[in-house]
Amino acid sequence: MTENAVIFFDGVCNLCNGAVQFVIRRDKNDHFKFAALQSDFAKSTLSNFSLKVKQGDSFILLENGKIYEQSTAALRVAKKLEGLWPMLYAFIIVPPLIRNAIYKWIASNRYKWFGKQESCWVPTPALKSKFLG
C-alpha cells in the first residue's frame, strides 16, 4: 500500500477525470495518489472494506486506513488543497443526509451533463507516478 491518501474515481467519467486533474493542480504537498475504480488495484483494495454504495457509484477516499465516501470524501480532499479550497471543509457540519443527497443528484446525472469516455483516462508520463493500478 502507500502512505499517501488514495482517491478512487470513476475512470470513464468526464466530471471525475476533471476533478482528478483539479486536485493534481492544487495538491502541492503531493498528499494524494489516484486509482480508477475500474482498476485491479481499486478492486483488490476496496474489497477489504464495506462500502455504503456500489463501488462504481462513488468518489472514495482511503486515508489513514479509513474509507470516506461521497461528500465526506470530497470535503476531506478539499481540506488538503492549496488556496481557499480548505474553507469548503466547513460544510462538514451539514448533516451527511443533506450533503449526500446533493452529491447523489450530481453523481446520478454526471454522464448526462459531462459525458463519458469509452476507456479510462491515461495520465501523462509526468503524472504516471501519482496513479496506482
PyMOL commands that set and color helices and strands:
alter all, ss='L'
color gray80, all
select helices_A, chain A and resi 14-26+40-46+55-57+70-79+85-93+96-114+128-130
alter helices_A, ss='H'
color red, helices_A
select strands_A, chain A and resi 5-9+32-36+60-63+66-69
alter strands_A, ss='S'
color yellow, strands_A
deselect
rebuild
show_as cartoon
